[in-house]
Amino acid sequence: MRVMVINGPNLNMLGIREPEIYGNKTYEDLIHYMEGAAEALDVEIVEFYQSNHEGDLVDAIQRAYGTCDGIVINPGAYTHTSIALLDAVKTVGLPVVEVHISDPDKRETFRKRSYIRRACIATVKGMGLDGYIEALKILTKFTRQ
């Protein structure tokens, strides 16, 4: 199984940004952690992609079309604002799992809305970096049924 991992705004600042919410691990730590888990699950991660720009995230989702079997995405703050990301996920027709390091439902009211969730097969939230591994497991089960 081939997967693209997409991360939105400020996730490149893991370890610096609000460590009381997001922890002390860096974005590089996340990549290494996922690489090890992916190998154990027999998953090839085609690309890790992070951008602070909405259109670049749309481009990454579109790039997965025809090259990947699924997407793990943490849209960051675009979760709550981006219909463009929702439309891109719907367009490519791949199974997508939405991931959030924290639990947006336990934070500010505006974080409770997720546009992209409407096109995802599952949402994993509040599990820290382990949520990304859970997302890989969900994709694996979904695509191997």
N, C-alpha and C positions, 0 to 999 in steps of 0.2 A: 504494500500500500504506500502510495506517495502523497505526502501532506505538505502544505504550505502553512507556515506560522506567521501571522500578521499581527503587529502591535501598533497601536495608535499613539496619540500625543502623550508626551511626558514619560512614556515607559522606558525610554533611553536613560532616564534619570533615576531608575530604581536604585535604592541604596542611599540616595540623597534626598529624594522627595518624601516628605512625611513618613519617616521610618516607623513611626508608631502605628501607621495604617498599612504601609506596604512592605515593611521589613527592611533588613539591612543588606539583603542580597542585591547584587548588581544585575544589569541586563545581560552581561557576559556570563554571570553565574547561571542565569535562567537558561541561556543557550546551552551551556555545558550540561546542565541538569537534564534538559530535554533530549539532548543527543544520546545520553546514556540510557534513558528510559525508552527512547525510540528504538534503539538497537535491541533492547530486551523484548520489545513488542513486535519486532520485525517490521518496523515502519521506517521508510526513507523520508527524511525531511528534506524536501527539494530546496526550500529557501526559508530563511528567517528574514523577515522584513519588518522594519520599524520606520514610521514617518510621523511627523507632526502636522502633515498636510493632507487634507481630506482627499483631494484629487489623486494624490500619489497612492493612497490606500485603495481607491477605486481601481487604479491601474494595476495594483498588485492582485486584487481579487480577479480581475479580468485575465491577468497573466496565468492564473491557476487553471483556467479553462483549457482543457485538452492536454494538460501536463500533470495534473494532480487528481487524486481520488477524493480529496477532502481538504478542508481548511479549518484551522484553529485560529480564532480571531479574538483579540482584546481590543475593541475599538476605542478604549479610553473614553474621554469626554464626548467623542462623537456618537457614542451609544445613545445619548440622550437628545441628539440634535440632527443626526444625519439620515435623511431619507435617501441620499445618494448611495450610501453604503448598503442600505436595505435593497435598493434597486439593483445594485451590482451583484449582490449575493443571489437575488432572485433570477437575474439574467444568466449567470453561469450555471445554475442548476446543480451545484455540487453540495454534498452534505457539509454543513458548517456547524461548529460548536463555538458558542460565545463564551468567553472566559473573563472573569473579573477577579483580581487578587483579593480585594475587599468584597464585602456584601453591600452593593449599592442600596438595597432595600433597608439597610440599617443606618443609612447616612442621610444627607439632606433630601428633602422632598423631591427636588428636581431630578435627582439621580434614580428615582424609582421607575422612570419611563425608559424603555429600550425599544427603539424603532427596529433595529436589526434582528431582534429576537423573533420577530414574525416569520423570518425566513430561515431560522436555525433549527436543527434537529434537537438541540439541547442547550442549556445554559448551566455553567458551573461558576459558582460565586462563593467568596468567603473562605476559600481553601488555601490562600496564599499561592505560592508557586506550584504546590501540589495540584492545583486546579488545572494546570496545563497538562499534567500527566493524566489526570482523570479525563480530560477532553480527548487525548489521544486514545485512551481505552474505549471511550464512547464511539469514536470514529471507527476504530478497529472492529468493534462488535457490529456496528451498523453496516459497514461495507462488506463484512465477511459472512453476513446472514445468507 
